[in-house]
Amino acid sequence: MTKTILNLLTTFDGFVAGLNDQIDWIGSTYPPSDNPDIVGKDVKPWDFSAFTSQVGAIIVGRRSFDIGIEKGWFKNNAYGSSPIFVVCKQKPETASKDAEFHFITEGIEVAHKLAVKAANNKFIYIFGGPSIIQQLLDKDLLDEMWITVAPILLGKGIRLFDNLSERRIDLQQLKVEAHPNSMYEVHYRILKTK
Protein backbone atom coordinates (compact mmCIF):
# COMPACT_ATOMS: atom_id res chain seq x y z
CA MET A 1 0.00 0.00 0.00
CA THR A 2 1.30 3.44 -0.92
CA LYS A 3 2.16 5.66 2.04
CA THR A 4 3.21 9.28 1.82
CA ILE A 5 6.12 9.73 4.23
CA LEU A 6 8.13 12.71 5.33
CA ASN A 7 11.65 11.56 6.24
CA LEU A 8 14.14 14.22 7.24
CA LEU A 9 16.62 15.54 9.77
CA THR A 10 15.95 18.53 12.01
CA THR A 11 17.87 20.31 14.71
CA PHE A 12 16.71 19.93 18.30
CA ASP A 13 15.06 23.36 18.07
CA GLY A 14 13.09 22.37 14.95
CA PHE A 15 15.06 23.90 12.07
CA VAL A 16 15.75 22.17 8.75
CA ALA A 17 18.18 24.84 7.54
CA GLY A 18 19.77 28.12 8.53
CA LEU A 19 18.36 31.51 7.49
CA ASN A 20 20.24 31.35 4.18
CA ASP A 21 19.53 27.67 3.51
CA GLN A 22 22.71 26.55 5.29
CA ILE A 23 22.74 22.83 5.98
CA ASP A 24 26.44 22.43 6.78
CA TRP A 25 25.42 21.27 10.28
CA ILE A 26 24.05 18.03 8.76
CA GLY A 27 27.49 16.66 7.89
CA SER A 28 28.60 16.80 11.52
CA THR A 29 25.73 14.56 12.60
CA TYR A 30 26.85 11.45 10.68
CA PRO A 31 29.73 9.68 12.46
CA PRO A 32 31.27 6.50 11.02
CA SER A 33 28.71 3.72 11.35
CA ASP A 34 31.36 1.11 12.19
CA ASN A 35 32.75 2.85 15.28
CA PRO A 36 32.25 0.32 18.14
CA ASP A 37 32.28 3.13 20.72
CA ILE A 38 29.06 4.64 19.36
CA VAL A 39 27.27 1.74 17.66
CA GLY A 40 26.12 -0.97 19.99
CA LYS A 41 23.18 -3.01 21.14
CA ASP A 42 20.85 -0.03 21.62
CA VAL A 43 22.26 2.26 18.92
CA LYS A 44 21.74 1.41 15.26
CA PRO A 45 23.98 2.76 12.48
CA TRP A 46 22.43 5.17 10.03
CA ASP A 47 21.27 3.42 6.84
CA PHE A 48 19.16 5.65 4.62
CA SER A 49 19.26 3.15 1.75
CA ALA A 50 16.94 0.86 3.74
CA PHE A 51 14.31 3.59 3.39
CA THR A 52 15.00 4.62 -0.22
CA SER A 53 14.76 0.99 -1.36
CA GLN A 54 11.06 1.14 -0.41
CA VAL A 55 10.41 4.43 -2.27
CA GLY A 56 8.55 4.52 -5.59
CA ALA A 57 8.18 8.30 -6.05
CA ILE A 58 9.54 11.52 -4.54
CA ILE A 59 7.93 14.94 -4.10
CA VAL A 60 10.10 18.02 -3.70
CA GLY A 61 9.50 21.78 -3.74
CA ARG A 62 11.18 24.10 -6.22
CA ARG A 63 13.49 25.72 -3.68
CA SER A 64 14.76 22.34 -2.43
CA PHE A 65 15.12 21.22 -6.05
CA ASP A 66 17.22 24.27 -6.96
CA ILE A 67 19.48 23.85 -3.92
CA GLY A 68 19.74 20.12 -4.60
CA ILE A 69 20.82 20.67 -8.20
CA GLU A 70 23.38 23.25 -7.11
CA LYS A 71 24.79 20.92 -4.43
CA GLY A 72 24.61 17.76 -6.58
CA TRP A 73 22.23 15.95 -4.21
CA PHE A 74 20.33 14.09 -6.93
CA LYS A 75 23.31 12.76 -8.93
CA ASN A 76 23.97 9.04 -9.35
CA ASN A 77 20.51 8.02 -8.11
CA ALA A 78 21.36 9.27 -4.62
CA TYR A 79 17.72 8.68 -3.58
CA GLY A 80 17.14 5.64 -5.76
CA SER A 81 15.77 5.56 -9.30
CA SER A 82 12.30 6.87 -8.41
CA PRO A 83 10.73 9.69 -10.44
CA ILE A 84 10.92 13.06 -8.69
CA PHE A 85 7.89 15.37 -8.88
CA VAL A 86 8.91 19.01 -8.44
CA VAL A 87 6.08 21.29 -7.33
CA CYS A 88 6.71 24.71 -8.87
CA LYS A 89 5.06 27.81 -10.27
CA GLN A 90 7.23 27.74 -13.38
CA LYS A 91 9.27 25.00 -15.03
CA PRO A 92 13.02 25.65 -15.36
CA GLU A 93 14.24 26.69 -18.80
CA THR A 94 16.66 23.76 -18.95
CA ALA A 95 15.95 20.49 -17.16
CA SER A 96 18.63 18.73 -15.14
CA LYS A 97 19.55 15.21 -16.16
CA ASP A 98 20.63 14.26 -12.62
CA ALA A 99 17.41 12.25 -12.16
CA GLU A 100 13.97 11.69 -13.70
CA PHE A 101 12.30 15.04 -12.89
CA HIS A 102 8.66 15.95 -13.59
CA PHE A 103 7.73 19.60 -13.06
CA ILE A 104 4.19 20.08 -11.75
CA THR A 105 2.75 23.60 -11.96
CA GLU A 106 -0.83 22.63 -11.03
CA GLY A 107 -0.20 22.37 -7.28
CA ILE A 108 0.45 19.85 -4.53
CA GLU A 109 -2.71 17.78 -5.03
CA VAL A 110 -1.92 17.09 -8.69
CA ALA A 111 1.70 16.27 -7.80
CA HIS A 112 0.54 13.87 -5.10
CA LYS A 113 -1.94 12.15 -7.42
CA LEU A 114 0.79 11.61 -10.03
CA ALA A 115 3.22 10.38 -7.38
CA VAL A 116 0.68 7.84 -6.07
CA LYS A 117 0.31 6.44 -9.58
CA ALA A 118 4.08 6.32 -10.14
CA ALA A 119 4.84 4.80 -6.73
CA ASN A 120 3.05 1.56 -7.63
CA ASN A 121 2.27 0.63 -4.00
CA LYS A 122 5.68 1.74 -2.71
CA PHE A 123 6.35 4.79 -0.49
CA ILE A 124 6.09 8.38 -1.65
CA TYR A 125 9.08 10.16 -0.10
CA ILE A 126 8.50 13.80 0.79
CA PHE A 127 11.93 15.34 0.34
CA GLY A 128 10.98 18.91 1.30
CA GLY A 129 10.99 21.74 1.91
CA PRO A 130 8.79 23.01 4.72
CA SER A 131 6.27 24.72 2.42
CA ILE A 132 5.54 21.44 0.57
CA ILE A 133 5.29 19.56 3.86
CA GLN A 134 2.87 22.12 5.30
CA GLN A 135 0.72 22.01 2.13
CA LEU A 136 0.51 18.21 2.35
CA LEU A 137 -0.47 18.38 6.02
CA ASP A 138 -3.10 21.03 5.32
CA LYS A 139 -4.63 18.81 2.58
CA ASP A 140 -4.45 15.62 4.72
CA LEU A 141 -2.14 13.97 2.17
CA LEU A 142 0.69 13.02 4.54
CA ASP A 143 0.46 9.61 6.25
CA GLU A 144 3.60 9.42 8.40
CA MET A 145 6.50 11.57 9.57
CA TRP A 146 9.90 9.99 10.21
CA ILE A 147 11.96 12.73 11.83
CA THR A 148 15.52 12.35 13.04
CA VAL A 149 16.48 14.94 15.63
CA ALA A 150 20.11 16.05 15.71
CA PRO A 151 21.65 17.29 18.98
CA ILE A 152 22.22 20.78 17.59
CA LEU A 153 20.62 24.17 18.32
CA LEU A 154 20.65 26.74 15.49
CA GLY A 155 18.62 29.49 17.18
CA LYS A 156 17.43 30.92 13.86
CA GLY A 157 16.63 29.48 10.48
CA ILE A 158 13.90 27.76 8.50
CA ARG A 159 11.52 25.88 10.76
CA LEU A 160 9.74 22.73 9.71
CA PHE A 161 6.26 23.65 10.96
CA ASP A 162 6.13 27.47 11.01
CA ASN A 163 3.20 28.12 8.66
CA LEU A 164 0.66 25.39 9.27
CA SER A 165 -3.03 26.24 9.13
CA GLU A 166 -4.40 26.77 12.61
CA ARG A 167 -5.85 23.38 13.53
CA ARG A 168 -4.97 20.45 15.71
CA ILE A 169 -3.24 17.41 14.17
CA ASP A 170 -2.87 14.39 16.45
CA LEU A 171 0.03 11.98 16.02
CA GLN A 172 0.45 8.35 17.01
CA GLN A 173 3.97 7.17 17.86
CA LEU A 174 5.11 4.17 15.81
CA LYS A 175 8.82 3.94 16.62
CA VAL A 176 11.70 5.62 18.44
CA GLU A 177 15.25 4.60 17.60
CA ALA A 178 18.65 5.83 18.82
CA HIS A 179 21.34 6.49 16.23
CA PRO A 180 25.03 7.32 16.61
CA ASN A 181 26.08 10.78 17.73
CA SER A 182 23.07 11.18 20.07
CA MET A 183 20.52 11.38 17.23
CA TYR A 184 17.01 10.01 17.71
CA GLU A 185 14.64 8.95 14.97
CA VAL A 186 10.92 9.12 15.71
CA HIS A 187 8.14 7.78 13.49
CA TYR A 188 4.61 9.12 13.86
CA ARG A 189 1.40 8.22 12.07
CA ILE A 190 -0.75 11.26 11.32
CA LEU A 191 -4.24 10.79 12.64
CA LYS A 192 -6.61 12.47 10.21
CA THR A 193 -8.62 15.10 12.06
CA LYS A 194 -11.06 17.79 11.05
Secondary structure by P-SEA (a helix, b strand, c coil): cccccccccccccccccccccccccccccccccccccccccccccccaaaaaaaccbbbbcaaaaaaaaaacccccccccccbbbbbccccccccccccbbbbbcccaaaaaaaaaaaaccccccccccaaaaaaaaaacccccccccccccccccccccccccccbbbbbbbccccccccbbbbbbbbbcccc
